[in-house]
């Protein structure tokens, strides 16, 4: 019985830690307007086609994918015309901050501010920040987010995705 009494605090601590971790995971899975806005912004600046998943259903899913594909193609062409590789068009966001103005249970405005730096590869923004290389661009955008079918979606014309 002596070993059980010695191990009980450790086992109890482990059980409590596992339960807390499970609770935090469940709470983090709840989708919020600011998370959707931040995830969309990250996907937008990485030129990730997954940004179509965050757009609202004002268009059909095929149209959303076509809009995003057109935006990525347009950006790629502009970058190549300037003599650069597509990596120069991709950016990383850091120091991202959001402020949510809840209009109702199904509508919100999210003001997003961040610093943006070119991301030629995943390590470049870290190295560039450390050695103070390249230019840092400020991002200030207000994103309208609407709840559709239980999920928050971006519904405003954001950045320049629907372009010229």
N, C-alpha and C positions, 0 to 999 in steps of 0.2 A: 504494500500500500504506500510505502514511502515514495517510489518513483511516480506514482499517479499524482500525488499531492504536489510534487515538484514540477510536473509537466502541465498541470491544470492552468496556470496563468498564461502560459505560452499558447496552449490550445484555444483557450477562451479569446485571447487577443487575435489569433489567426481567424477564428470564426467571425468575430466582430469586424475585422478588416475585410473579409470576403463579403459579408453582408453589406457593409458600407459601399464597397466598390460596385456591387450589383445595383444598389440604389442609385449611385451616381451615374452609372451607365444608362439606367432607365430614364433618369431625369434629363440626361444629355441628349437622348434620342428624340425628345419633344422638339418639333420644328418650330422655329420662331422667325418673325419677319427679318430681324437683323442678321440671323445666320444665313438665310436665303440670299439677302442682298450681298453679304460678304462673300459667300460662295460663288454667286454669279459674277461679282467683280473679279475675283481671282481667276475664274475660268475665262472671262472676257480678256483679261490682260495676258493670259497664257495662250490665247488663241485656241482654246480647248473646245472642240465641237460639242462637248457635254453641256455647254451653256444653253443649248436649246431646251434642255430638261427644265430649266428654271423660268422659261418664258410662259406667259399665261396663254390660255386657249382662245385668244381672239382670232388666231389662225389655226388651221388644222396642223397636226404634228408634222406632216410632210412639208407644209409651208414654213413652219418654224425652222426645220432642218435646212430648208433651202435658203432662208434668210441668213442663217448662221454660216452656211457654206459659202454663200455669196460674199458675206463680210470677210471671212477668212481668205477667200480667193482675191478679193479686192486689196486687202492689206498685203498679201503675199506679192501681188503684182506691183503695188506701189513701192514696196521694199526692194524688190529686184530691179525696178526701174532706176532706183537711186544707187544701185550697184552693191547692195548688201544681201546677205543670206537671210532667210526667214527668222533665224535666231535673233537678229537685231530688232525685229518687230515685237518679239515676246518680252513681257515685263513681269517682274515679281512685285507684289505689294508687301509692304511691311509697315509697322506702326499703324495698323488699320484700326480705326475707331468708328463706332456707329452711335447714332442717337436716334431712337425710334419715337415717332409721334404717332400714337395710336388714334386713329380717327374713329374706328368702330371695331367690332369683333372680326370683321371680314376685310378690313382695309387699314393700311398703315403707310406712313411715309417714313423712310429711313434715310437719314443724312449720313453719308459715308465720307470719311476723310482718311487719306493714307499717303504714304510716300511710295513712289513708283521708280523702279530702276530697271534698266535693260537686263534681260536674263538670257544671255547667249547660251548658257548651259546652267544646270541647277546650282552649281557652285559659284558661278560668277557674281551674283548679288552679294554673297557673303564676303568674297575676296574684295569686291569693289567697295563695299562699305568699310571693311577693315583698312584698306589702303586709300580710301577716299578717292576712288577712280570713278570717272563718268559723272553724269549729271543726274540729280535727283529731281523728279517732277512731283508736284503736289497734285493730288486727286481730291476734288470736292464735288460730290454729286448727291442729289436727292433722288431716291429711287422709290417709286410707288409700288407697293406690294399688296396683292389681293389674294384672299383665300378662296381657292377653287377646289371643290371636291375634297375638302379637309386638308389641303396642302397650300402653302404660301407660294405664290408665283409672282415674278416681276412683270408688271404690266405697263410701265411707262417707257417712252422712248429713252433708252439709257445710252450714255456715251454717244457713239456714232454708229451703232450697229446697223440701223436702217439708214444707209448712206446715200450719197449722190449717185 
